[in-house]
Amino acid sequence: MSEPSGRTYNQNHTPRKYSRGHRRVSVYTSWSYPGEANRNTAEMDNRFSTMVEVRRVLWPAYESPQWSDALRFQQGIAGSLELFFWAWVKFQQVIEEVTGNKVPMFQRVDQAGFSLPLDERVLADADTLLVFGLDHDVTGQVAAPEEIEAVRAFLEREGTCLVLGPHHDVGHSPDLDERAMEYAHHGDALVPRQQRFGGYARSLMKGLGIPVENRWGLRPAVVEGTNRSAPLTVMADLDTRGWLTGVRNFNFHMHLPHYAVTQEGSRSARVLAKQPIDRTRPHPFTNAGNTEFNALVWMPPGDGRAGDVLVADSTVFSTLFGADESLVRFWKNLATAH
């Protein structure tokens, strides 16, 4: 890989030209960066950790000056948000190597307060669009009717693909004992007892008629003696496009959403992969008899859509908790579809 070029910021996106066989992949993070960074740190719930909290809980992993020096790295919530961007670099590099196109990272509201609704400025030069649903519900991010129609028009283009990733929904119950059980199940001290994500992606899915909802925050089972997630249960007979060809597992993350298909008997939404759950730690979902959660859902073209829709958590595209050849294979499959 060649040496990276200098970093840029505060510039308008330069549209990429269409070239057959070279997909243009874009990422849209649906948060308001200021809305997340300015959350009151005296409130326990529904916010990201500060960088100081990350350092304290994961000590000494982030004690090098790169992360701990306040003159080099932000120590509030903004520092934690920047960790996401660090962790998406590998995905961007892999996709650029495969497609020859850079992967722009758009934000609904960015660090400088520039607002970018999901419109043609994002959609016009994209073949595959990933929507990372990392907005806390309390920040009130909702897809406007114009955005829903713009995405609907995007999906009318032959060969397009929309990947939606509303993150986990921890602590929805008013029962504090249930919240305590969820917290003990996932075991991440950095996740508060209530952390509800994905309002923007859910509103977009509702507007597009996608019958999927993010629920819970579940800890995957791991291969004994490792921190690698147990292999996915893959429904290969339903994966006629080959999204999961050569893919055994996604990366480990302590609290992943179950993508519930909300229409009983729906034939349009295919669950392609399920993730075994860590059953050494009780959880309301496993107490109800479930042993796996839906990790990847696919809606093939149909019902007026020429494009594909996938639902997969944004964590699958991050290296915060590691990445192996299986995960990279999934990224490449996504970049070479069609």
Secondary structure as UniProt FT lines:
FT   TURN            20..21
FT   STRAND          25..32
FT   HELIX           33..37
FT   TURN            41..42
FT   HELIX           51..58
FT   TURN            59..62
FT   HELIX           65..68
FT   TURN            70..72
FT   HELIX           77..99
FT   STRAND          105..109
FT   TURN            111..112
FT   HELIX           120..123
FT   TURN            124..125
FT   STRAND          128..133
FT   HELIX           137..139
FT   HELIX           145..154
FT   TURN            155..156
FT   TURN            158..159
FT   STRAND          161..166
FT   STRAND          169..170
FT   HELIX           176..186
FT   TURN            189..190
FT   STRAND          195..197
FT   HELIX           199..208
FT   STRAND          212..218
FT   TURN            224..225
FT   STRAND          233..234
FT   TURN            236..238
FT   TURN            240..241
FT   TURN            243..246
FT   STRAND          256..261
FT   TURN            264..265
FT   STRAND          270..277
FT   TURN            279..280
FT   HELIX           284..287
FT   TURN            288..289
FT   STRAND          292..299
FT   TURN            303..304
FT   STRAND          308..311
FT   HELIX           314..317
FT   TURN            320..321
FT   HELIX           325..336
//
